[in-house]
Amino acid sequence: MRTALYASGRVAVAVFVAAMMVAGMSAFAAGEAEEEAVAPDQDLVVALLSDAVSLDPHGSNDSPSSNVRTQIYETLVYYDEDMVLQPGLAVDWEAVGDTTWRFHLREGVTFHDGEPFTAEAVQANLERVSDEEFGSERYFLYDMITEVNVVDEHTVDVVTEYPFAPLLSHLAHDGGGMISPAAIDEAGFDEVEPIGTGPFQFDYWEPGDEVVVVRNDDYWGEPVALDSVTFRVVPEESTRLALVEGGDAHIAPIEQPANMARIEGSANMELGLYDSLSLDYISFNALKEPFDDVRVRRAISMAIDRETIIDGILEGAGTRATGPMSPMVFGYDEDVDDIPYDPGAAEDLLAEAGYEDGFETTIWTNDNVRRMEIAEIVQNDLAEIGVDVEIEVLEWGAYLDQTAEGEHEMFILGWVTVTGDADYATYALFHSDNHGAVGNRSFYTNEEVDELLDAGRREADPEARLGIYRQVQEMLVEDAPMVYLYHPQWMVAIGNNVEGYRHHPDNMMLLDEVRLTQ
């Protein structure tokens, strides 16, 4: 079993503290002052596979964009690395009725354009993202909000259509990032100028090349040590690792587990492994033959050897998924049985569905090496049951657009349950109201599942919610709208001169405590 340099959870914190004590004693013994270790150049370079799609937090729902936006914008509340809810731009909150939450806002906060952060700013943001006419990809997170009422300059009430249990979790999502009201007034429903309250502020964006943010010297909280962060687009993973190893970049998330050994063997890099809220899956287009037949979907699920994918491609850096939820998500039920690997039973199901001679289909992936390798395993596995699969590789933006339009037959993608709640793990992916870009790219429809998902949002009692989501998981395994592959660990190459890096289970890079050493 691999030992991660940085792991999530309290145990990791204890290990980290102990290590820092040892390092601190060594430094003092040598008579070194801490400041002397700080590099004069505090310009961090992060090498990413893909470019951002939108810097508007009410815009796209993809991880590359969210990683940049997280540095610029802040939310009313947030989850720390242990998935414990913390005060953000709201210092405290309380329920003042079945459908109303009151938030007391942090005072003395300004946006990057100098505008004050007030209750009116919260009102402008939540009314924008929850406006159906806007058509935000994050609309499903806030569509239950009916009113946002200013109580006073630093107090705001959020009213929902019905008692909505996971509201706080949804407000912790990147989609709840607070934008300057002046920027909203200017943009309306168009892409906003990226102006938030965060520790970094937007500098420039060269699409396809890099996005740069710089330190916000007027930040309300602890100032960051970094002068700037450059998110550079470097599609080739070997090139990203070479940049970190050579000191031309400092951090590079990796997708290919085979590169873990290279990182561990380097004198200039260290490997970070982090538990995740993520699911990697293969999805079907349930509107197209033959995938409109549950027997075909279940047959494909039975024919794919997920253990080979986990051991061979992930090299153990992941756990087998039984359904759409990570074990870290509220609502996960370990007693739900998954679909077993059984090629013989898969052939029987295909024959029962009228495909005893198999059929031809395509599987799409974006230009992600790990996904392309998974596609090859799927191609080989399905050939064993007579299904001829052609692999098509698309550029990331086109991939998102075309799967949202339902032009695919099968595709490989991932979903991160950012809120840590079962609602986010299931409502966007499987509710029939969310076909397309919002999340349900399977175009799956099941009225009973819809009713359960609606009930799960409205139920206030945690135990009752667990019962609802247990039923949801059982039905989603039975209907097999997707092949639930695995829950990966996040893998990150970190330069030896980087201190203070943390990685959230939702795959966001936490850079506020990072500094570069000599």
C-alpha positions in Angstrom: 0.0 0.0 0.0 1.3 3.4 -0.9 1.9 6.0 1.8 0.6 9.4 0.9 2.7 12.5 1.7 -0.5 14.3 2.6 -3.7 12.5 3.5 -7.1 13.8 4.4 -8.4 13.5 8.0 -7.4 14.2 11.6 -4.8 11.4 11.7 -3.0 13.1 8.8 -3.0 16.4 10.7 -1.5 14.7 13.7 1.3 13.2 11.6 1.9 16.5 9.9 2.1 18.4 13.3 4.6 15.8 14.6 6.7 16.1 11.4 6.7 19.9 11.7 7.8 19.7 15.3 10.8 17.6 14.3 11.5 19.9 11.4 11.2 22.9 13.7 13.7 21.5 16.2 16.2 20.8 13.5 15.8 24.3 12.2 16.3 25.9 15.6 19.2 23.6 16.3 20.9 24.9 13.2 20.2 28.5 14.2 18.0 29.1 11.1 15.4 31.8 11.2 12.2 30.8 9.5 12.1 33.8 7.3 15.4 33.0 5.8 13.9 29.8 4.2 11.4 31.8 2.2 12.2 32.2 -1.5 12.2 35.8 -2.8 10.1 34.7 -5.7 6.6 33.8 -4.5 5.1 33.2 -7.9 3.5 29.8 -7.9 2.9 27.9 -11.1 0.3 25.1 -11.3 0.3 22.9 -14.4 -3.2 21.7 -15.3 -4.4 19.3 -18.0 -7.3 21.5 -19.1 -8.2 25.2 -19.3 -11.0 26.8 -17.3 -14.3 27.1 -19.1 -15.8 30.0 -17.2 -14.6 32.3 -14.4 -18.2 33.0 -13.5 -19.2 31.0 -10.4 -22.7 30.9 -11.7 -21.4 29.5 -15.0 -19.9 26.1 -15.8 -19.8 23.1 -13.5 -16.3 21.8 -14.2 -13.3 21.2 -12.0 -10.6 23.2 -13.9 -12.8 26.3 -13.7 -13.7 25.7 -10.1 -10.1 25.4 -9.1 -9.4 28.9 -10.4 -12.6 30.4 -9.1 -12.0 29.0 -5.6 -9.0 31.4 -5.3 -11.1 34.4 -6.3 -14.5 34.0 -4.7 -15.7 33.0 -1.3 -18.9 31.5 -0.1 -21.1 32.1 3.0 -20.0 28.8 4.5 -17.5 26.2 3.5 -16.4 22.7 4.3 -12.9 22.1 5.6 -10.8 19.1 4.6 -12.5 17.0 7.3 -15.9 18.0 5.7 -16.8 20.0 8.8 -18.9 23.1 8.0 -17.1 26.4 8.8 -18.0 30.1 8.8 -17.0 31.9 5.6 -18.5 35.2 4.6 -21.3 34.4 7.1 -20.1 34.3 10.7 -23.1 32.5 12.0 -26.6 31.4 11.0 -29.8 30.0 12.3 -33.2 28.6 11.1 -35.9 31.2 11.9 -38.7 29.0 10.4 -39.2 25.8 8.5 -38.2 27.5 5.2 -36.1 30.4 6.3 -32.4 30.6 7.3 -30.9 33.9 8.6 -27.3 34.6 8.0 -25.2 37.1 9.9 -22.5 38.4 7.6 -18.8 39.2 8.2 -18.2 42.9 8.5 -15.3 44.8 7.0 -15.1 42.7 3.8 -14.7 44.3 0.5 -14.8 43.0 -3.1 -11.7 43.4 -5.3 -13.2 46.4 -6.9 -13.6 48.2 -3.5 -17.4 47.5 -3.2 -18.5 46.5 0.3 -19.8 43.0 1.0 -23.3 43.4 2.4 -26.6 41.7 2.6 -27.6 43.3 -0.7 -24.6 41.6 -2.4 -25.8 38.2 -1.1 -29.3 39.1 -2.4 -27.9 40.0 -5.9 -25.9 36.8 -6.1 -28.5 34.3 -5.0 -31.3 35.9 -7.0 -29.1 35.7 -10.1 -28.1 32.0 -9.8 -31.6 30.9 -8.8 -33.3 32.7 -11.7 -34.6 30.1 -14.1 -34.4 32.6 -17.0 -30.6 32.8 -16.4 -30.2 29.1 -17.1 -27.1 28.6 -14.9 -25.6 25.1 -14.8 -25.7 25.6 -11.0 -29.5 26.4 -11.0 -30.4 23.0 -9.6 -28.4 23.9 -6.5 -30.5 26.9 -5.7 -33.8 26.4 -7.6 -35.6 26.0 -4.3 -34.8 29.6 -3.2 -37.9 31.8 -3.5 -36.8 34.9 -1.7 -33.6 36.6 -0.4 -34.6 39.4 2.0 -32.2 42.0 3.4 -32.8 42.4 7.1 -30.1 45.0 7.6 -26.7 45.7 6.1 -25.1 42.6 7.5 -28.1 40.3 8.0 -29.9 38.4 5.2 -32.8 35.8 5.2 -32.8 33.1 2.6 -36.3 31.6 2.0 -36.9 28.3 0.3 -40.0 26.9 -1.4 -40.1 24.0 1.1 -37.9 22.8 4.0 -34.6 22.0 2.3 -32.3 20.0 4.4 -29.0 20.4 2.5 -29.2 24.2 2.0 -26.0 24.9 3.9 -24.2 22.3 2.0 -25.3 23.9 -1.3 -24.3 27.4 -0.1 -20.8 25.9 0.5 -20.6 24.9 -3.2 -18.4 26.9 -5.6 -21.6 28.0 -7.2 -22.4 30.0 -4.1 -19.3 32.2 -4.7 -20.1 35.9 -4.1 -19.5 38.2 -7.0 -19.3 42.0 -6.8 -22.8 43.5 -7.3 -21.3 46.0 -9.6 -20.0 43.2 -11.8 -23.4 41.6 -11.8 -25.2 44.8 -12.7 -22.9 45.2 -15.7 -23.0 41.6 -16.9 -26.6 40.7 -16.1 -26.9 37.1 -17.3 -23.7 37.3 -19.4 -20.3 36.2 -18.2 -19.2 38.5 -15.3 -15.9 40.1 -14.8 -14.3 37.9 -12.1 -14.4 40.1 -9.0 -14.8 38.4 -5.7 -13.6 38.8 -2.0 -11.0 36.0 -2.0 -7.4 36.0 -1.0 -6.4 36.2 -4.7 -7.8 38.5 -7.4 -8.0 38.0 -11.1 -5.1 39.4 -13.2 -5.6 38.0 -16.7 -6.6 35.0 -18.8 -5.2 33.8 -22.1 -7.6 31.1 -23.1 -5.9 27.9 -23.9 -2.7 29.0 -22.2 -3.0 30.3 -18.7 -5.0 32.1 -16.0 -3.2 34.3 -13.5 -4.4 35.5 -10.1 -2.5 37.8 -7.8 -2.5 38.4 -4.0 -5.4 40.5 -2.7 -3.5 43.0 -0.4 -6.8 44.2 1.0 -8.0 40.7 2.0 -10.1 40.7 5.2 -8.4 37.5 6.5 -4.9 36.3 6.9 -2.9 37.5 3.9 -1.4 34.9 1.6 2.4 34.5 1.2 2.2 34.0 -2.6 2.4 37.0 -4.9 0.7 35.2 -7.7 -0.6 31.9 -9.0 -0.4 31.0 -12.7 -2.7 28.1 -13.8 -0.9 27.0 -16.9 -2.5 24.6 -19.4 -0.2 21.7 -20.1 -2.1 18.8 -21.7 0.8 16.3 -21.7 1.2 14.7 -18.3 4.9 13.9 -18.8 5.5 17.5 -19.6 3.7 18.6 -16.5 5.9 16.3 -14.4 9.0 17.5 -16.2 8.1 21.1 -15.4 7.7 20.3 -11.6 10.8 18.2 -11.5 12.8 21.0 -13.2 11.4 23.7 -11.0 9.5 25.5 -13.8 6.2 24.6 -12.2 5.4 23.8 -8.6 2.2 21.7 -8.5 0.7 19.4 -11.0 -2.4 17.2 -10.5 -1.9 13.9 -12.3 -4.3 11.5 -13.9 -2.0 8.6 -14.7 -1.3 6.4 -11.7 1.7 4.9 -13.5 3.5 8.2 -12.9 3.3 7.8 -9.1 6.5 5.8 -9.2 8.3 8.5 -11.1 7.2 11.1 -8.6 8.2 9.0 -5.6 11.6 8.3 -7.2 12.4 11.9 -7.8 14.6 14.0 -5.6 12.7 17.2 -6.6 9.0 16.1 -6.2 6.8 14.5 -3.7 3.5 12.6 -4.1 0.3 13.7 -2.5 -2.6 11.2 -2.3 -5.9 12.5 -1.0 -9.2 10.7 -0.4 -12.1 12.0 -2.5 -15.8 12.7 -2.8 -15.5 11.6 -6.5 -17.0 9.0 -8.7 -15.6 7.9 -12.0 -18.2 6.3 -14.2 -19.2 5.1 -17.7 -22.6 6.5 -18.7 -25.1 5.4 -21.3 -27.5 7.5 -23.3 -30.7 6.0 -22.1 -32.6 7.6 -25.0 -30.8 5.7 -27.7 -31.1 2.0 -28.6 -29.9 -0.3 -27.3 -29.2 1.5 -24.1 -32.9 2.3 -23.5 -33.2 -1.3 -22.4 -32.2 -1.9 -18.8 -31.1 -5.4 -19.7 -28.4 -4.1 -22.1 -27.2 -1.6 -19.5 -26.9 -4.2 -16.8 -25.2 -6.6 -19.3 -22.5 -4.0 -20.0 -22.1 -3.3 -16.3 -21.6 -7.1 -15.7 -19.1 -7.4 -18.5 -16.6 -4.7 -17.3 -14.0 -5.9 -14.9 -13.6 -3.0 -12.5 -11.0 -4.7 -10.4 -8.7 -4.8 -13.4 -9.2 -1.1 -13.9 -8.5 -0.3 -10.2 -5.4 -2.6 -9.9 -4.0 -2.2 -13.4 -4.7 1.5 -14.3 -5.2 3.1 -10.9 -2.4 1.0 -9.3 -4.6 0.7 -6.2 -5.2 4.5 -5.8 -9.0 4.1 -5.6 -11.8 1.9 -4.3 -14.5 0.0 -6.1 -17.9 1.9 -6.4 -21.1 0.1 -5.6 -23.2 3.1 -6.6 -22.9 6.9 -7.2 -21.9 7.9 -3.7 -18.4 8.0 -2.1 -18.3 6.6 1.5 -17.4 10.1 2.5 -20.9 11.4 1.4 -23.8 11.7 3.8 -26.4 9.1 2.6 -23.9 6.5 1.5 -25.2 3.0 2.4 -22.5 0.2 2.5 -25.2 -2.5 2.5 -26.4 -1.8 -1.1 -25.3 -4.6 -3.4 -23.6 -3.7 -6.6 -23.7 -5.4 -10.0 -21.2 -8.3 -10.0 -18.6 -9.0 -12.7 -20.2 -11.9 -14.6 -19.5 -12.0 -18.4 -21.6 -15.2 -18.7 -24.7 -13.6 -17.2 -24.0 -10.5 -19.4 -24.2 -12.7 -22.5 -27.5 -14.2 -21.3 -29.0 -10.8 -20.7 -28.0 -9.5 -24.1 -29.6 -12.6 -25.7 -32.7 -12.0 -23.7 -32.8 -8.4 -25.0 -32.5 -9.6 -28.6 -28.8 -9.0 -29.0 -27.5 -12.6 -29.0 -25.0 -11.6 -31.7 -24.0 -8.4 -30.0 -24.0 -4.9 -31.5 -21.7 -2.0 -32.5 -21.4 1.1 -30.5 -19.0 3.9 -29.6 -17.5 5.1 -26.3 -16.4 8.7 -25.9 -13.7 10.1 -23.7 -11.9 13.4 -23.5 -8.1 13.7 -24.0 -7.4 12.2 -20.6 -4.9 9.4 -20.7 -6.4 7.5 -17.8 -9.9 7.6 -19.4 -8.5 6.5 -22.7 -6.8 3.5 -21.0 -10.1 2.7 -19.4 -11.8 2.9 -22.7 -9.4 0.3 -24.1 -10.2 -2.1 -21.2 -13.9 -1.6 -21.8 -13.4 -2.2 -25.5 -11.6 -5.5 -24.8 -14.1 -6.6 -22.1 -17.1 -5.9 -24.2 -15.6 -7.7 -27.2 -15.8 -10.9 -25.1 -19.6 -10.6 -25.1 -19.9 -9.7 -28.8 -20.1 -5.9 -28.4 -17.9 -4.1 -30.9 -16.8 -0.7 -29.4 -15.2 2.1 -31.2 -13.3 4.7 -29.1 -13.6 8.3 -29.9 -11.5 11.0 -28.2 -12.8 14.6 -28.0 -11.4 17.9 -26.9 -12.7 18.8 -23.4 -15.0 21.7 -24.4 -16.5 19.8 -27.3 -16.8 16.7 -25.0 -18.9 18.7 -22.5 -21.0 20.3 -25.2 -21.8 17.2 -27.1 -22.6 15.0 -24.2 -24.9 17.7 -22.9 -26.7 17.6 -26.2 -27.0 13.8 -26.0 -25.0 13.1 -29.2 -23.2 10.2 -27.5 -23.9 6.5 -27.0 -21.5 5.8 -24.1 -19.0 8.1 -22.4 -16.5 8.2 -19.5 -16.7 11.0 -17.0 -16.4 11.8 -13.3 -18.6 13.6 -10.7 -17.5 15.1 -7.5 -20.1 15.4 -4.7 -18.8 18.8 -3.7 -21.4 19.4 -1.0 -20.8 16.0 0.7 -24.5 15.4 0.6 -26.5 12.6 -1.1 -28.7 15.2 -2.8 -25.8 16.5 -4.9 -24.6 13.0 -5.6 -27.9 12.0 -7.1 -30.2 14.9 -8.0 -28.2 16.5 -10.8 -27.1 13.1 -12.2 -30.4 11.3 -12.2 -33.4 13.5 -11.9 -35.3 13.9 -15.2 -35.4 17.7 -14.8 -31.7 17.8 -15.2 -31.1 16.2 -18.6 -28.0 17.6 -20.3 -25.5 20.1 -19.1 -26.7 20.3 -15.5 -25.6 16.7 -14.9 -27.9 14.0 -16.2 -26.0 13.3 -19.4 -27.4 9.8 -19.3 -30.8 11.3 -20.1 -32.1 8.8 -17.5 -35.8 9.1 -16.5 -37.5 7.2 -13.7 -40.6 8.8 -12.1 -40.2 6.9 -8.9 -36.6 8.0 -8.6 -37.6 11.5 -9.3 -40.2 11.4 -6.5 -37.6 10.0 -4.0 -35.1 12.6 -5.0 -37.6 15.3 -4.5 -38.5 13.8 -1.1 -34.9 13.6 0.0 -34.5 17.4 -0.6 -37.6 18.2 1.5 -37.1 15.8 4.4 -35.6 17.5 7.5 -35.0 14.4 9.6 -31.5 12.9 8.9 -32.6 9.3 9.6 -35.5 9.6 7.3 -33.3 11.1 4.6 -30.9 8.1 5.0 -33.8 5.8 4.3 -34.8 7.7 1.2 -31.3 7.6 -0.2 -31.0 3.9 0.6 -33.9 3.3 -1.8 -32.5 5.6 -4.4 -29.2 3.8 -4.4 -30.9 0.4 -4.7 -32.9 1.6 -7.7 -30.0 3.2 -9.4 -28.0 -0.1 -9.1 -31.0 -2.0 -10.4 -31.6 0.4 -13.4 -27.9 0.8 -14.2 -28.0 4.2 -16.0 -24.2 4.1 -15.6 -21.4 1.8 -14.7 -20.2 2.9 -11.3 -16.5 2.3 -11.7 -14.5 3.6 -8.6 -13.9 6.4 -6.2 -10.3 7.6 -7.0 -7.8 9.2 -4.8 -6.6 12.6 -6.0 -2.9 12.4 -7.0 -0.7 15.5 -7.0 3.0 16.1 -7.9 4.3 18.7 -5.5 7.7 20.4 -5.8 10.1 20.1 -2.8 10.1 23.8 -2.4 6.4 24.0 -1.8 5.2 24.3 1.8 1.7 24.4 3.2 -0.2 22.8 0.3 -3.5 21.2 1.1 -6.0 19.4 -1.1 -9.7 19.2 -0.5 -11.8 16.0 -0.9 -13.7 17.9 -3.6 -10.5 18.2 -5.6 -10.0 21.9 -5.0 -6.4 23.1 -4.5 -6.1 25.0 -1.2 -3.4 27.6 -1.8 -4.0 30.1 0.9 -1.2 28.7 3.2 1.3 27.9 0.4 4.7 29.5 0.3 7.8 28.7 -1.7 11.1 28.0 0.0 14.6 28.3 -1.3 
